[in-house]
Amino acid sequence: MLTIVKSLALNGLEAYIVRVEVDVSRGLPGFEIVGPYSRHSS
């Protein structure tokens, strides 16, 4: 079952939108971070 949750990450007074995708299925427990990691620069 795939679920997508929108959340916020705070850095001082700035907030960044974070999209979290969770897939719950049978099997061994695991944790993966996938996708580009980027910092917002002004």
Biopython code that builds the backbone (N, CA, C, O; Angstrom):
import numpy as np
from Bio.PDB.StructureBuilder import StructureBuilder

atoms = [
    (1, "MET", "N", (0.849, -1.156, 0.000)),
    (1, "MET", "CA", (0.000, 0.000, 0.000)),
    (1, "MET", "C", (0.905, 1.233, 0.000)),
    (1, "MET", "O", (1.724, 1.404, 0.903)),
    (2, "LEU", "N", (0.758, 2.082, -1.001)),
    (2, "LEU", "CA", (1.557, 3.295, -1.131)),
    (2, "LEU", "C", (0.771, 4.477, -0.591)),
    (2, "LEU", "O", (-0.395, 4.672, -0.934)),
    (3, "THR", "N", (1.419, 5.260, 0.255)),
    (3, "THR", "CA", (0.801, 6.458, 0.819)),
    (3, "THR", "C", (1.752, 7.628, 0.630)),
    (3, "THR", "O", (2.961, 7.486, 0.807)),
    (4, "ILE", "N", (1.209, 8.782, 0.270)),
    (4, "ILE", "CA", (1.998, 9.999, 0.099)),
    (4, "ILE", "C", (1.513, 11.033, 1.109)),
    (4, "ILE", "O", (0.317, 11.312, 1.202)),
    (5, "VAL", "N", (2.457, 11.598, 1.866)),
    (5, "VAL", "CA", (2.145, 12.569, 2.906)),
    (5, "VAL", "C", (2.949, 13.831, 2.634)),
    (5, "VAL", "O", (4.140, 13.757, 2.334)),
    (6, "LYS", "N", (2.310, 14.980, 2.736)),
    (6, "LYS", "CA", (3.014, 16.256, 2.613)),
    (6, "LYS", "C", (3.283, 16.792, 4.014)),
    (6, "LYS", "O", (2.409, 16.762, 4.880)),
    (7, "SER", "N", (4.509, 17.285, 4.227)),
    (7, "SER", "CA", (4.903, 17.782, 5.532)),
    (7, "SER", "C", (5.790, 19.002, 5.342)),
    (7, "SER", "O", (6.003, 19.448, 4.215)),
    (8, "LEU", "N", (6.304, 19.538, 6.430)),
    (8, "LEU", "CA", (7.191, 20.695, 6.387)),
    (8, "LEU", "C", (8.475, 20.392, 7.140)),
    (8, "LEU", "O", (8.477, 19.651, 8.123)),
    (9, "ALA", "N", (9.560, 20.972, 6.665)),
    (9, "ALA", "CA", (10.833, 20.928, 7.381)),
    (9, "ALA", "C", (11.195, 22.368, 7.719)),
    (9, "ALA", "O", (11.156, 23.243, 6.854)),
    (10, "LEU", "N", (11.540, 22.607, 8.960)),
    (10, "LEU", "CA", (11.857, 23.959, 9.403)),
    (10, "LEU", "C", (13.363, 24.157, 9.485)),
    (10, "LEU", "O", (14.101, 23.281, 9.936)),
    (11, "ASN", "N", (13.801, 25.332, 9.037)),
    (11, "ASN", "CA", (15.186, 25.745, 9.150)),
    (11, "ASN", "C", (15.158, 27.197, 9.614)),
    (11, "ASN", "O", (15.084, 28.116, 8.799)),
    (12, "GLY", "N", (15.217, 27.393, 10.921)),
    (12, "GLY", "CA", (15.072, 28.744, 11.461)),
    (12, "GLY", "C", (13.644, 29.213, 11.257)),
    (12, "GLY", "O", (12.705, 28.571, 11.728)),
    (13, "LEU", "N", (13.471, 30.327, 10.559)),
    (13, "LEU", "CA", (12.135, 30.847, 10.271)),
    (13, "LEU", "C", (11.622, 30.427, 8.901)),
    (13, "LEU", "O", (10.504, 30.774, 8.520)),
    (14, "GLU", "N", (12.435, 29.681, 8.162)),
    (14, "GLU", "CA", (12.033, 29.234, 6.829)),
    (14, "GLU", "C", (11.445, 27.825, 6.901)),
    (14, "GLU", "O", (11.909, 26.986, 7.674)),
    (15, "ALA", "N", (10.428, 27.580, 6.093)),
    (15, "ALA", "CA", (9.805, 26.252, 6.020)),
    (15, "ALA", "C", (9.923, 25.721, 4.594)),
    (15, "ALA", "O", (9.760, 26.463, 3.625)),
    (16, "TYR", "N", (10.207, 24.441, 4.485)),
    (16, "TYR", "CA", (10.339, 23.788, 3.193)),
    (16, "TYR", "C", (9.316, 22.660, 3.113)),
    (16, "TYR", "O", (9.114, 21.929, 4.082)),
    (17, "ILE", "N", (8.677, 22.524, 1.967)),
    (17, "ILE", "CA", (7.704, 21.449, 1.765)),
    (17, "ILE", "C", (8.454, 20.148, 1.514)),
    (17, "ILE", "O", (9.383, 20.102, 0.708)),
    (18, "VAL", "N", (8.044, 19.091, 2.213)),
    (18, "VAL", "CA", (8.650, 17.772, 2.074)),
    (18, "VAL", "C", (7.556, 16.790, 1.686)),
    (18, "VAL", "O", (6.502, 16.744, 2.321)),
    (19, "ARG", "N", (7.805, 16.010, 0.648)),
    (19, "ARG", "CA", (6.866, 14.966, 0.224)),
    (19, "ARG", "C", (7.431, 13.624, 0.655)),
    (19, "ARG", "O", (8.540, 13.259, 0.266)),
    (20, "VAL", "N", (6.672, 12.888, 1.457)),
    (20, "VAL", "CA", (7.112, 11.600, 1.986)),
    (20, "VAL", "C", (6.249, 10.505, 1.368)),
    (20, "VAL", "O", (5.022, 10.555, 1.454)),
    (21, "GLU", "N", (6.890, 9.517, 0.747)),
    (21, "GLU", "CA", (6.178, 8.376, 0.179)),
    (21, "GLU", "C", (6.501, 7.148, 1.019)),
    (21, "GLU", "O", (7.668, 6.840, 1.261)),
    (22, "VAL", "N", (5.456, 6.450, 1.461)),
    (22, "VAL", "CA", (5.620, 5.277, 2.322)),
    (22, "VAL", "C", (4.951, 4.090, 1.652)),
    (22, "VAL", "O", (3.800, 4.173, 1.223)),
    (23, "ASP", "N", (5.680, 2.988, 1.567)),
    (23, "ASP", "CA", (5.136, 1.755, 1.009)),
    (23, "ASP", "C", (5.211, 0.684, 2.087)),
    (23, "ASP", "O", (6.299, 0.294, 2.509)),
    (24, "VAL", "N", (4.056, 0.212, 2.529)),
    (24, "VAL", "CA", (3.995, -0.822, 3.557)),
    (24, "VAL", "C", (3.647, -2.138, 2.877)),
    (24, "VAL", "O", (2.591, -2.268, 2.258)),
    (25, "SER", "N", (4.544, -3.112, 2.998)),
    (25, "SER", "CA", (4.309, -4.415, 2.381)),
    (25, "SER", "C", (4.962, -5.502, 3.230)),
    (25, "SER", "O", (5.699, -5.214, 4.173)),
    (26, "ARG", "N", (4.684, -6.730, 2.885)),
    (26, "ARG", "CA", (5.280, -7.854, 3.600)),
    (26, "ARG", "C", (6.749, -7.979, 3.228)),
    (26, "ARG", "O", (7.172, -7.558, 2.151)),
    (27, "GLY", "N", (7.510, -8.556, 4.126)),
    (27, "GLY", "CA", (8.927, -8.773, 3.858)),
    (27, "GLY", "C", (9.778, -8.258, 5.012)),
    (27, "GLY", "O", (9.268, -7.899, 6.073)),
    (28, "LEU", "N", (11.063, -8.233, 4.783)),
    (28, "LEU", "CA", (11.991, -7.766, 5.805)),
    (28, "LEU", "C", (11.881, -6.253, 5.962)),
    (28, "LEU", "O", (11.649, -5.549, 4.979)),
    (29, "PRO", "N", (12.045, -5.740, 7.189)),
    (29, "PRO", "CA", (11.991, -4.291, 7.378)),
    (29, "PRO", "C", (13.161, -3.609, 6.679)),
    (29, "PRO", "O", (14.266, -4.148, 6.641)),
    (30, "GLY", "N", (12.922, -2.451, 6.140)),
    (30, "GLY", "CA", (13.974, -1.709, 5.465)),
    (30, "GLY", "C", (13.657, -0.224, 5.429)),
    (30, "GLY", "O", (12.521, 0.187, 5.665)),
    (31, "PHE", "N", (14.670, 0.572, 5.134)),
    (31, "PHE", "CA", (14.519, 2.022, 5.076)),
    (31, "PHE", "C", (15.408, 2.538, 3.958)),
    (31, "PHE", "O", (16.602, 2.241, 3.929)),
    (32, "GLU", "N", (14.839, 3.309, 3.037)),
    (32, "GLU", "CA", (15.607, 3.863, 1.924)),
    (32, "GLU", "C", (15.258, 5.325, 1.736)),
    (32, "GLU", "O", (14.097, 5.716, 1.854)),
    (33, "ILE", "N", (16.262, 6.125, 1.443)),
    (33, "ILE", "CA", (16.046, 7.512, 1.046)),
    (33, "ILE", "C", (16.405, 7.583, -0.427)),
    (33, "ILE", "O", (17.533, 7.279, -0.816)),
    (34, "VAL", "N", (15.433, 7.989, -1.251)),
    (34, "VAL", "CA", (15.616, 7.988, -2.694)),
    (34, "VAL", "C", (15.291, 9.372, -3.231)),
    (34, "VAL", "O", (14.384, 10.038, -2.731)),
    (35, "GLY", "N", (16.015, 9.800, -4.230)),
    (35, "GLY", "CA", (15.707, 11.060, -4.894)),
    (35, "GLY", "C", (16.785, 12.099, -4.652)),
    (35, "GLY", "O", (17.712, 11.893, -3.868)),
    (36, "PRO", "N", (16.641, 13.210, -5.339)),
    (36, "PRO", "CA", (17.670, 14.258, -5.223)),
    (36, "PRO", "C", (17.564, 14.983, -3.885)),
    (36, "PRO", "O", (16.472, 15.259, -3.389)),
    (37, "TYR", "N", (18.698, 15.275, -3.334)),
    (37, "TYR", "CA", (18.780, 16.088, -2.133)),
    (37, "TYR", "C", (19.306, 17.441, -2.574)),
    (37, "TYR", "O", (20.401, 17.527, -3.131)),
    (38, "SER", "N", (18.558, 18.479, -2.340)),
    (38, "SER", "CA", (19.016, 19.796, -2.754)),
    (38, "SER", "C", (18.734, 20.800, -1.655)),
    (38, "SER", "O", (17.779, 20.651, -0.892)),
    (39, "ARG", "N", (19.560, 21.812, -1.581)),
    (39, "ARG", "CA", (19.355, 22.905, -0.623)),
    (39, "ARG", "C", (18.813, 24.099, -1.384)),
    (39, "ARG", "O", (19.240, 24.397, -2.500)),
    (40, "HIS", "N", (17.878, 24.764, -0.765)),
    (40, "HIS", "CA", (17.308, 25.959, -1.368)),
    (40, "HIS", "C", (18.273, 27.106, -1.175)),
    (40, "HIS", "O", (18.657, 27.407, -0.045)),
    (41, "SER", "N", (18.670, 27.751, -2.253)),
    (41, "SER", "CA", (19.569, 28.891, -2.133)),
    (41, "SER", "C", (18.920, 30.115, -2.740)),
    (41, "SER", "O", (18.343, 30.053, -3.826)),
    (42, "SER", "N", (19.014, 31.196, -2.056)),
    (42, "SER", "CA", (18.422, 32.456, -2.540)),
    (42, "SER", "C", (19.430, 33.273, -3.292)),
    (42, "SER", "O", (19.110, 34.362, -3.770)),
]
sb = StructureBuilder()
sb.init_structure("model")
sb.init_model(0)
sb.init_chain("A")
sb.init_seg("    ")
for serial, (resi, resn, name, xyz) in enumerate(atoms, 1):
    if name == "N":
        sb.init_residue(resn, " ", resi, " ")
    sb.init_atom(name, np.array(xyz, "f"), 0.0, 1.0, " ", f" {name:<3s}", serial, name[0])
structure = sb.get_structure()
